[in-house]
Amino acid sequence: MTSTSNGHSFYIPVMGTGFTIDTPLMVARYGISSVISLVDDVLIEQMRKFHTERIGELYEAVTDKDEDSRAHRITLYLNLVNRLVQRQMQDLKASPFSLDSDIVRYYELLPDVAPKRLYKEMLLEDDQVKKLGMQDRLRSLVMPGSINVNIMTKLDKDNYKGRQKLAPEYADALSALRGYALSDLHSSIIFSAGMNPRLFTYITQFGDFFPNKNGELKKKVVLKVSDFRSAEIQGKFLAKRGVWVSEYRIESGLNCGGHSFPTVGFLLGPVLEEFKQRKTELIEKLFTICNKALDAEGRIVMGDHHTVEITVQGGIGTFDEDELLREYYNVDGTGWGTPFLLVPEVTNVDTVHLNKLIESTEQEVYLSNSSPLGIPFWNLRNSGSELERQRRIHDGRSGSPCPKGLLVSNTEFTKVPICRASRAYQSRKLKRLTEEGYTQEQLSVVHAEILSKSCICHDLGGTVKVQNGIEPDAFSALCPGPNIANFSRIATLEEMVNHIYGRFNRLIHPDRPHMFIQELIVYIDYLREEIEKFSIGLSARKQKYLNDFKQNLCDGIEYYQRLPETIMKDKWKHFLIDLKTLYDDVEGLTLA
């Protein structure tokens, strides 16, 4: 099921490992799609225990000693969530059309689509027989939001039993895929962070990803991408194996929460323009390749009704911006993530950190080096996780005990990979620093870089564990995007949905920069820092990369200046002024 097949034009994307881990239980019955992270199977098992006991059912644990425990935990949890949502849907359909009932809430939340118009007609109908008939029709039209899942493709460490390396299918990402593939869900799996050939090839082991006799896909593949070229390469790789990509989910390279992928300075507007111009070309090319592969494998081929959705997420803050994306760039749906961290009935943020988010400014939320993966990561400076990291440094014992090891990747000191946020890595690396020939200026930067790594694989699940009493003293990490500073008030689900659809305004800074401007600001800051690293001989980037990055920013600004004035409505003049200022900033960046 796609993000927009149920009437809503937006979805709630994955946020961390714990913020949206049970969000479908909060919103799916209202037709809103959301995404569960499959990174942390220990947290998933804890949440299965929590919800199983909450509804009064017997919980049977899946332990680390059980066969294929990671996949099995994921399957059981997804089946539980699916079963509970189906139960909610039955109750909703049976509820009366009375004030505060779930079915009324379902229709009140919808935008102006055909079912919503029928609902409004029903409210005005005086003939009781006709009114009841219309209500029966409305009950039949109710559809749940999709219970989607996310795998970050780079988190695919091999696993060991003792010192014996297990077969590839027991690696983290492949196990997570198997857990989803064997579940009862009829939904989508979102792959983020680029192509993983062995993971993508492994999809072919599961029939739910291929057309059934009616040409339908029980489970669909969605690729999160930051540019057209990435979409084309990954889509072609999958199509050659008979796997159809049903949605390309474009995310701003830097103007988003969590991990960020800056590419080579490709701005969101020009990226969307290329998808708009070349969508048909992409679909036709991949359709031919995919059907050829399906036919060669003796499988049912895709029918003419095959579809591809283009959706977008990252930094959207107003109805006007959402409308621009849907109407000018023709996207099929939009993702709203960070603002929902301030909607307690939708996402998991404990009271202490909810207050920290409310009080956060652009200074508290920053693009950090916290991720052990070496990928830029949006972080909250005063989260429990960050305060604990600083305490460990102060006490002379930097680094985490590494309780889960989900982000292990470094083999500089060990044969079996360890995490760069771990005490095991940092203690070794700090001892070796003096032997590596750094200048004094370089040494201070490298030293800070080593100590900046946080235990995010564990701590991103902290808030849900604190909130539900699973681990009351857990250290919590938060990863909102910079947009959080514009939504510093708690909201209800109704208020946030009404904000998205232009029926209510939740912004505390109505004069905030346009999302395209905000993205450009973040890109310029990032490039400036990369140039500074390059100037002291510490950047892993080549000079050509930095020059290309700068040129792409300039090209992106020139693209924005050519946009039709009408799409920015009354913001056009201010938009142009901001562009001119930022163009001058980019031009002023030079490599020493």
C-alpha positions as CSV (number, residue, x, y, z in Angstrom):
1,M,0.0,0.0,0.0
2,T,1.4,3.4,-0.9
3,S,1.5,6.4,1.2
4,T,-1.4,8.1,-0.7
5,S,-3.7,5.3,-1.5
6,N,-5.9,5.9,1.5
7,G,-6.8,9.6,0.9
8,H,-4.0,11.3,2.9
9,S,-1.3,13.1,0.9
10,F,1.4,12.8,3.6
11,Y,3.1,10.0,5.5
12,I,5.1,9.9,8.7
13,P,8.7,8.7,7.8
14,V,10.9,6.6,10.0
15,M,12.5,8.5,12.9
16,G,15.4,7.0,14.8
17,T,14.9,3.4,16.1
18,G,12.3,4.2,18.7
19,F,10.3,7.3,17.9
20,T,8.0,5.6,15.4
21,I,8.5,2.0,16.5
22,D,4.7,1.7,17.3
23,T,3.4,4.8,15.5
24,P,1.1,2.6,13.3
25,L,-0.8,1.7,16.5
26,M,-1.5,5.4,17.0
27,V,-2.3,6.5,13.4
28,A,-2.9,3.6,11.0
29,R,-6.6,3.4,11.9
30,Y,-7.0,7.0,10.7
31,G,-5.6,6.2,7.3
32,I,-2.1,7.6,8.0
33,S,0.9,5.6,6.9
34,S,4.1,5.5,9.0
35,V,7.4,3.6,9.1
36,I,9.0,1.3,11.7
37,S,12.8,1.0,11.9
38,L,14.1,-2.6,11.8
39,V,17.6,-1.7,13.0
40,D,17.2,-2.7,16.7
41,D,15.7,-6.1,17.2
42,V,16.4,-6.0,20.9
43,L,14.2,-2.9,21.2
44,I,11.6,-4.5,18.9
45,E,11.5,-7.5,21.2
46,Q,11.1,-5.2,24.2
47,M,8.2,-3.5,22.5
48,R,6.6,-6.8,21.6
49,K,6.7,-7.7,25.3
50,F,5.3,-4.3,26.3
51,H,2.3,-4.4,23.9
52,T,1.6,-8.1,24.4
53,E,1.3,-7.7,28.1
54,R,-0.6,-4.4,27.7
55,I,-3.4,-6.3,25.9
56,G,-3.3,-9.1,28.4
57,E,-1.9,-11.8,26.2
58,L,0.9,-14.3,27.1
59,Y,4.4,-13.2,26.0
60,E,6.9,-15.8,25.0
61,A,10.4,-14.4,24.7
62,V,12.7,-14.8,21.7
63,T,16.2,-15.0,23.1
64,D,19.6,-14.5,21.5
65,K,20.1,-18.2,21.8
66,D,17.1,-19.0,19.6
67,E,17.6,-19.9,16.0
68,D,17.4,-16.9,13.6
69,S,16.4,-14.7,16.6
70,R,16.7,-11.3,14.8
71,A,14.4,-12.2,12.0
72,H,12.0,-14.1,14.2
73,R,11.7,-11.1,16.6
74,I,10.9,-8.8,13.7
75,T,8.3,-11.1,12.2
76,L,6.5,-11.6,15.5
77,Y,6.4,-7.9,16.3
78,L,5.2,-6.8,12.9
79,N,2.5,-9.5,13.0
80,L,1.4,-8.2,16.4
81,V,1.2,-4.6,15.2
82,N,-0.7,-5.7,12.1
83,R,-3.2,-7.8,14.2
84,L,-3.8,-4.9,16.6
85,V,-4.4,-2.4,13.8
86,Q,-6.8,-4.8,12.1
87,R,-8.6,-5.1,15.5
88,Q,-8.7,-1.3,15.7
89,M,-10.1,-1.1,12.2
90,Q,-13.0,-3.4,13.1
91,D,-13.8,-1.3,16.1
92,L,-13.6,1.9,14.1
93,K,-16.0,0.6,11.4
94,A,-18.4,-0.5,14.0
95,S,-18.4,2.8,15.9
96,P,-21.3,5.3,15.5
97,F,-21.1,8.5,13.6
98,S,-21.2,10.5,16.8
99,L,-19.0,13.2,18.4
100,D,-15.5,11.9,19.3
101,S,-16.0,8.5,17.7
102,D,-13.1,7.0,15.8
103,I,-14.9,6.9,12.5
104,V,-15.8,10.6,12.8
105,R,-12.2,11.3,13.7
106,Y,-11.1,9.3,10.6
107,Y,-13.1,11.5,8.2
108,E,-12.5,14.8,10.0
109,L,-8.7,14.2,9.5
110,L,-9.0,13.6,5.8
111,P,-8.2,16.3,3.2
112,D,-10.7,17.3,0.6
113,V,-11.0,14.0,-1.2
114,A,-14.1,12.1,-2.5
115,P,-14.8,10.2,0.7
116,K,-14.5,13.4,2.8
117,R,-17.0,15.1,0.5
118,L,-19.4,12.1,0.9
119,Y,-18.9,12.4,4.7
120,K,-19.9,16.1,4.6
121,E,-22.9,15.3,2.5
122,M,-24.0,12.7,5.0
123,L,-23.8,15.2,7.8
124,L,-26.2,17.5,6.0
125,E,-28.6,14.8,5.0
126,D,-32.0,15.0,6.7
127,D,-33.5,11.8,5.4
128,Q,-32.6,9.2,8.0
129,V,-32.8,6.2,5.6
130,K,-30.5,7.9,3.1
131,K,-28.2,9.0,5.9
132,L,-27.8,5.5,7.2
133,G,-27.1,4.3,3.7
134,M,-24.4,6.9,3.3
135,Q,-22.9,5.9,6.6
136,D,-22.8,2.2,5.5
137,R,-21.0,3.4,2.3
138,L,-18.5,5.5,4.4
139,R,-17.7,2.5,6.5
140,S,-16.9,0.4,3.4
141,L,-14.5,3.2,2.2
142,V,-12.4,3.2,5.4
143,M,-8.8,2.1,4.7
144,P,-5.9,1.8,7.2
145,G,-2.7,3.6,6.8
146,S,0.2,1.3,5.7
147,I,2.5,-0.3,8.3
148,N,5.7,0.3,6.4
149,V,9.3,-0.6,7.6
150,N,12.7,0.8,7.0
151,I,16.2,-0.8,6.6
152,M,19.2,1.4,6.5
153,T,21.2,-0.7,3.9
154,K,24.6,0.2,5.3
155,L,23.8,-1.4,8.7
156,D,24.5,-4.9,7.5
157,K,27.3,-6.3,9.8
158,D,28.1,-9.9,9.6
159,N,27.3,-11.9,12.7
160,Y,29.3,-14.5,14.6
161,K,28.6,-17.5,16.8
162,G,31.6,-17.4,19.0
163,R,34.5,-16.8,16.6
164,Q,32.7,-18.5,13.7
165,K,31.3,-16.2,11.1
166,L,27.7,-17.0,10.2
167,A,26.4,-17.3,6.7
168,P,25.6,-14.0,4.9
169,E,21.8,-14.4,5.3
170,Y,22.3,-13.9,9.1
171,A,23.9,-10.5,8.6
172,D,21.8,-7.7,10.1
173,A,20.2,-6.2,7.0
174,L,19.4,-9.6,5.4
175,S,17.9,-10.9,8.7
176,A,15.8,-7.8,9.0
177,L,14.6,-8.2,5.4
178,R,13.7,-11.8,6.1
179,G,11.8,-10.8,9.2
180,Y,9.7,-8.4,7.2
181,A,9.3,-10.8,4.2
182,L,7.9,-13.6,6.5
183,S,5.4,-11.3,8.2
184,D,1.7,-11.0,7.4
185,L,2.0,-7.3,6.4
186,H,0.8,-6.1,3.0
187,S,2.9,-2.9,2.9
188,S,6.2,-1.4,1.8
189,I,9.8,-1.8,2.8
190,I,11.9,1.4,2.5
191,F,15.6,1.0,1.8
192,S,17.7,4.0,2.7
193,A,21.4,4.9,2.6
194,G,22.2,3.6,-0.9
195,M,22.6,0.3,-2.7
196,N,23.5,-3.0,-0.9
197,P,24.0,-5.6,-3.7
198,R,23.7,-8.7,-1.5
199,L,20.6,-7.3,0.3
200,F,18.9,-6.3,-3.0
201,T,19.7,-9.7,-4.5
202,Y,18.3,-11.4,-1.4
203,I,14.9,-9.9,-2.0
204,T,14.4,-12.4,-4.8
205,Q,14.2,-15.2,-2.3
206,F,10.7,-14.1,-1.2
207,G,7.6,-14.4,-3.4
208,D,5.7,-11.5,-1.8
209,F,7.9,-9.1,-3.7
210,F,6.8,-10.5,-7.1
211,P,3.4,-10.1,-8.9
212,N,0.7,-12.6,-7.9
213,K,-1.8,-14.0,-10.4
214,N,-3.7,-10.6,-10.3
215,G,-0.5,-8.7,-11.0
216,E,-0.5,-7.3,-7.4
217,L,2.5,-7.0,-5.1
218,K,1.8,-8.0,-1.5
219,K,5.0,-6.3,-0.4
220,K,6.4,-3.3,-2.2
221,V,9.9,-1.9,-2.5
222,V,10.6,1.8,-1.8
223,L,13.9,3.4,-2.4
224,K,14.9,6.5,-0.4
225,V,17.2,8.5,-2.7
226,S,18.7,12.0,-2.9
227,D,19.1,12.3,-6.7
228,F,17.8,10.9,-10.0
229,R,21.0,9.1,-10.8
230,S,20.9,7.1,-7.6
231,A,17.3,6.2,-8.3
232,E,18.1,5.0,-11.8
233,I,21.1,2.9,-10.8
234,Q,19.3,1.2,-7.9
235,G,16.1,0.8,-9.7
236,K,17.9,-0.9,-12.6
237,F,19.8,-3.2,-10.3
238,L,16.5,-4.4,-8.8
239,A,14.6,-4.5,-12.2
240,K,17.2,-6.9,-13.6
241,R,16.3,-9.3,-10.8
242,G,12.6,-8.9,-11.5
243,V,12.0,-6.6,-8.5
244,W,9.8,-3.6,-9.1
245,V,10.4,-0.3,-7.2
246,S,6.9,1.1,-6.4
247,E,8.1,4.4,-5.0
248,Y,11.1,6.7,-5.0
249,R,11.2,8.6,-1.8
250,I,13.3,11.7,-2.4
251,E,14.9,13.2,0.8
252,S,16.7,16.4,1.1
253,G,20.4,15.7,1.4
254,L,20.8,17.8,4.6
255,N,17.5,19.4,5.6
256,C,16.2,16.4,7.4
257,G,16.4,14.6,10.7
258,G,18.8,11.8,11.6
259,H,21.6,10.8,9.2
260,S,22.1,13.2,6.3
261,F,23.6,12.5,2.9
262,P,24.9,15.8,1.3
263,T,25.8,14.2,-2.2
264,V,27.8,16.8,-4.2
265,G,25.6,19.8,-3.3
266,F,22.5,18.8,-5.2
267,L,19.7,20.9,-4.0
268,L,16.1,19.6,-3.6
269,G,14.5,21.8,-6.2
270,P,16.7,20.8,-9.2
271,V,16.5,17.2,-8.1
272,L,12.7,17.3,-8.1
273,E,12.8,19.0,-11.5
274,E,14.8,16.1,-13.0
275,F,12.3,13.6,-11.6
276,K,9.4,15.6,-12.9
277,Q,10.9,15.7,-16.4
278,R,12.2,12.2,-16.5
279,K,9.7,10.1,-14.5
280,T,8.0,8.6,-17.6
281,E,11.4,7.7,-19.1
282,L,12.5,6.0,-15.9
283,I,9.3,4.0,-15.6
284,E,9.3,2.8,-19.2
285,K,13.0,1.8,-19.1
286,L,12.7,-0.1,-15.8
287,F,9.3,-1.7,-16.8
288,T,10.9,-3.3,-19.9
289,I,13.9,-4.5,-17.9
290,C,11.8,-5.9,-15.0
291,N,9.3,-7.8,-17.2
292,K,12.1,-9.3,-19.2
293,A,13.7,-10.6,-16.0
294,L,10.3,-11.9,-14.7
295,D,9.6,-13.7,-17.9
296,A,13.1,-15.3,-18.0
297,E,12.5,-16.6,-14.4
298,G,9.1,-18.0,-15.3
299,R,7.2,-15.5,-13.1
300,I,4.1,-13.5,-13.7
301,V,5.0,-10.3,-15.5
302,M,3.9,-6.8,-14.5
303,G,0.7,-5.6,-16.0
304,D,0.0,-2.3,-17.7
305,H,-1.4,-1.0,-14.4
306,H,2.0,-0.9,-12.8
307,T,2.6,2.3,-10.9
308,V,5.5,4.3,-9.5
309,E,5.1,7.0,-6.9
310,I,7.5,9.9,-6.4
311,T,7.3,11.3,-2.9
312,V,9.5,13.8,-1.0
313,Q,10.5,14.6,2.5
314,G,12.9,16.8,4.4
315,G,12.2,20.2,6.0
316,I,8.6,20.8,4.8
317,G,7.0,23.2,7.2
318,T,3.9,24.9,5.7
319,F,0.9,24.0,3.6
320,D,2.2,26.3,0.9
321,E,5.5,24.4,0.7
322,D,3.6,21.1,0.7
323,E,1.3,22.3,-2.0
324,L,4.2,23.5,-4.1
325,L,5.8,20.1,-4.0
326,R,2.6,18.3,-4.9
327,E,1.3,20.7,-7.6
328,Y,4.4,22.1,-9.2
329,Y,6.7,19.1,-9.0
330,N,3.8,16.6,-9.3
331,V,5.0,14.5,-6.3
332,D,2.5,11.9,-5.1
333,G,3.0,12.4,-1.4
334,T,5.1,14.2,1.2
335,G,6.8,13.1,4.4
336,W,6.4,15.1,7.6
337,G,8.8,13.8,10.3
338,T,10.4,16.3,12.7
339,P,7.2,18.2,13.6
340,F,5.6,15.0,14.7
341,L,8.1,14.6,17.5
342,L,6.0,17.3,19.2
343,V,2.8,15.2,18.9
344,P,2.9,12.8,22.0
345,E,0.0,10.7,20.8
346,V,1.9,9.8,17.6
347,T,5.7,9.5,18.5
348,N,7.6,8.3,21.5
349,V,9.4,11.1,23.3
350,D,9.6,11.1,27.1
351,T,8.5,14.2,29.0
352,V,12.0,15.4,29.8
353,H,13.1,15.3,26.2
354,L,9.8,16.6,24.9
355,N,10.4,19.8,27.0
356,K,13.9,20.0,25.6
357,L,12.5,19.9,22.1
358,I,10.0,22.6,22.9
359,E,12.8,24.8,24.2
360,S,15.3,24.0,21.4
361,T,16.6,26.6,19.1
362,E,18.8,26.4,16.0
363,Q,21.8,26.4,18.4
364,E,20.6,23.3,20.3
365,V,20.0,21.3,17.1
366,Y,23.1,20.9,15.0
367,L,24.6,18.8,12.2
368,S,27.1,16.7,14.2
369,N,29.8,14.1,13.8
370,S,28.1,11.9,16.4
371,S,27.4,9.0,14.1
372,P,29.9,6.2,14.3
373,L,29.3,5.6,10.6
374,G,31.0,8.9,9.7
375,I,27.9,10.3,8.2
376,P,26.6,13.8,9.2
377,F,23.9,13.3,11.9
378,W,21.4,15.8,13.3
379,N,21.7,15.9,17.1
380,L,20.3,17.6,20.1
381,R,23.1,19.1,22.2
382,N,21.5,18.6,25.6
383,S,20.0,15.2,25.2
384,G,20.6,12.6,27.9
385,S,22.9,10.7,25.4
386,E,25.0,13.8,24.8
387,L,25.3,14.7,28.4
388,E,26.4,11.1,29.2
389,R,29.0,11.2,26.5
390,Q,30.4,14.4,27.9
391,R,30.4,13.0,31.4
392,R,32.4,9.9,30.3
393,I,35.0,12.2,28.7
394,H,35.2,14.3,31.9
395,D,35.7,11.2,33.9
396,G,38.5,10.0,31.6
397,R,36.6,7.1,30.3
398,S,35.4,8.2,26.9
399,G,33.3,5.9,24.7
400,S,30.3,3.7,25.2
401,P,30.3,0.2,26.6
402,C,28.6,-0.7,23.2
403,P,25.7,-2.7,24.5
404,K,24.3,-3.7,21.1
405,G,27.0,-3.3,18.4
406,L,24.6,-2.4,15.6
407,L,26.9,0.2,14.1
408,V,30.2,-1.7,14.3
409,S,32.4,-1.2,11.2
410,N,36.0,-0.4,12.2
411,T,38.7,-3.1,11.9
412,E,41.7,-0.8,12.6
413,F,42.5,-2.6,15.9
414,T,40.5,-5.8,15.7
415,K,39.6,-8.5,13.2
416,V,36.0,-8.5,14.3
417,P,34.6,-5.0,13.6
418,I,34.0,-2.7,16.5
419,C,32.2,0.7,16.8
420,R,33.9,4.0,16.7
421,A,31.7,5.2,19.6
422,S,32.9,2.4,21.8
423,R,35.4,2.6,24.6
424,A,37.3,-0.3,23.0
425,Y,37.9,1.8,19.9
426,Q,38.4,5.3,21.5
427,S,40.9,4.2,24.1
428,R,43.1,2.5,21.4
429,K,42.7,5.4,19.0
430,L,43.6,8.1,21.5
431,K,46.8,6.2,22.5
432,R,47.9,6.0,18.9
433,L,47.3,9.7,18.0
434,T,50.7,10.9,18.9
435,E,52.3,8.4,16.5
436,E,50.3,9.5,13.5
437,G,52.2,12.6,12.6
438,Y,49.5,15.3,13.0
439,T,50.3,18.9,13.4
440,Q,49.1,20.6,16.6
441,E,46.2,22.2,14.7
442,Q,45.3,18.9,13.1
443,L,45.6,17.0,16.4
444,S,43.0,19.1,18.2
445,V,40.5,18.6,15.4
446,V,41.1,14.8,15.2
447,H,40.9,14.5,19.0
448,A,37.5,16.2,19.0
449,E,36.4,14.1,16.1
450,I,37.2,10.8,17.9
451,L,35.4,11.9,21.1
452,S,32.3,13.2,19.2
453,K,31.0,9.7,18.4
454,S,27.8,8.7,20.3
455,C,26.1,5.4,21.0
456,I,23.2,6.3,18.8
457,C,22.2,2.7,17.9
458,H,21.3,2.1,21.5
459,D,20.4,5.6,22.7
460,L,17.9,6.4,19.9
461,G,15.6,3.9,21.5
462,G,16.0,5.6,24.9
463,T,12.9,7.8,24.9
464,V,10.5,5.0,24.1
465,K,12.0,2.8,26.9
466,V,11.8,5.6,29.4
467,Q,8.3,6.5,28.4
468,N,7.0,3.0,28.8
469,G,9.0,2.0,31.9
470,I,11.1,-0.5,30.0
471,E,14.4,1.1,31.1
472,P,13.6,4.2,33.2
473,D,17.2,5.4,33.4
474,A,18.0,5.0,29.7
475,F,20.2,7.7,28.1
476,S,18.2,9.1,25.2
477,A,19.4,10.5,21.9
478,L,17.3,12.8,19.7
479,C,17.8,13.5,16.1
480,P,15.4,16.2,14.9
481,G,16.0,18.2,11.8
482,P,16.5,22.0,12.1
483,N,12.8,22.5,11.3
484,I,12.0,21.6,15.0
485,A,12.8,25.2,16.0
486,N,9.7,26.4,14.1
487,F,7.3,24.0,15.9
488,S,8.2,24.5,19.6
489,R,4.8,23.7,21.0
490,I,3.0,20.4,21.8
491,A,0.3,19.6,19.3
492,T,-2.5,17.1,19.0
493,L,-2.8,14.8,15.9
494,E,-5.7,17.0,14.7
495,E,-3.7,20.2,15.0
496,M,-0.7,18.8,13.1
497,V,-2.8,17.3,10.4
498,N,-4.8,20.5,10.1
499,H,-1.5,22.4,9.8
500,I,-0.3,20.1,7.0
501,Y,-3.6,20.7,5.1
502,G,-3.6,24.4,5.6
503,R,-6.6,24.4,8.0
504,F,-4.6,25.6,11.0
505,N,-1.2,27.1,11.6
506,R,1.2,25.6,14.2
507,L,4.3,27.6,13.3
508,I,5.8,29.8,16.0
509,H,8.0,31.6,13.5
510,P,5.8,32.4,10.5
511,D,8.6,34.3,8.9
512,R,11.0,31.3,8.9
513,P,13.0,30.8,5.7
514,H,11.4,28.8,2.9
515,M,12.4,25.1,3.0
516,F,14.5,25.6,-0.1
517,I,16.3,28.5,1.5
518,Q,16.8,26.6,4.8
519,E,18.3,23.7,2.9
520,L,20.7,26.0,1.0
521,I,21.8,27.6,4.3
522,V,22.6,24.1,5.8
523,Y,24.5,23.2,2.6
524,I,26.6,26.3,2.7
525,D,27.5,25.7,6.3
526,Y,28.5,22.1,5.5
527,L,30.7,23.2,2.6
528,R,32.4,25.8,4.7
529,E,33.3,23.2,7.3
530,E,34.6,20.8,4.6
531,I,36.7,23.6,3.1
532,E,38.2,24.4,6.6
533,K,39.1,20.7,7.1
534,F,40.6,20.6,3.6
535,S,42.7,23.7,4.3
536,I,44.5,22.0,7.3
537,G,44.9,18.7,5.4
538,L,42.2,16.7,7.2
539,S,39.4,16.4,4.7
540,A,38.8,13.1,3.0
541,R,37.3,15.0,0.1
542,K,39.2,15.9,-3.1
543,Q,39.5,19.4,-4.3
544,K,37.4,18.5,-7.3
545,Y,34.6,17.3,-5.1
546,L,34.6,20.7,-3.2
547,N,34.7,22.7,-6.4
548,D,31.9,20.6,-7.9
549,F,29.9,21.0,-4.7
550,K,30.2,24.8,-4.9
551,Q,29.3,24.8,-8.6
552,N,26.2,22.7,-7.9
553,L,25.1,25.1,-5.2
554,C,25.5,28.0,-7.6
555,D,23.6,26.1,-10.4
556,G,20.8,25.3,-7.9
557,I,20.4,29.0,-6.9
558,E,20.2,30.0,-10.6
559,Y,17.6,27.3,-11.1
560,Y,15.5,28.8,-8.2
561,Q,15.8,32.3,-9.7
562,R,14.1,31.0,-12.9
563,L,11.1,29.5,-11.1
564,P,7.7,30.9,-11.9
565,E,7.0,33.8,-9.5
566,T,3.5,32.5,-8.9
567,I,4.6,29.3,-7.1
568,M,6.0,31.3,-4.2
569,K,2.8,33.4,-3.9
570,D,3.5,36.5,-1.8
571,K,7.0,35.2,-0.7
572,W,8.6,35.7,-4.1
573,K,10.5,39.0,-3.4
574,H,11.8,37.8,0.0
575,F,12.8,34.5,-1.6
576,L,14.9,36.3,-4.3
577,I,16.5,38.5,-1.7
578,D,17.5,35.4,0.3
579,L,18.9,33.7,-2.8
580,K,21.0,36.7,-3.7
581,T,22.5,36.9,-0.2
582,L,23.2,33.1,-0.2
583,Y,24.7,33.2,-3.7
584,D,27.2,35.8,-2.5
585,D,28.0,33.5,0.5
586,V,28.7,30.6,-1.8
587,E,30.9,32.8,-4.1
588,G,32.9,33.9,-1.1
589,L,33.9,30.3,-0.3
590,T,37.3,29.6,-1.7
591,L,39.8,26.8,-1.3
592,A,43.1,27.9,0.1
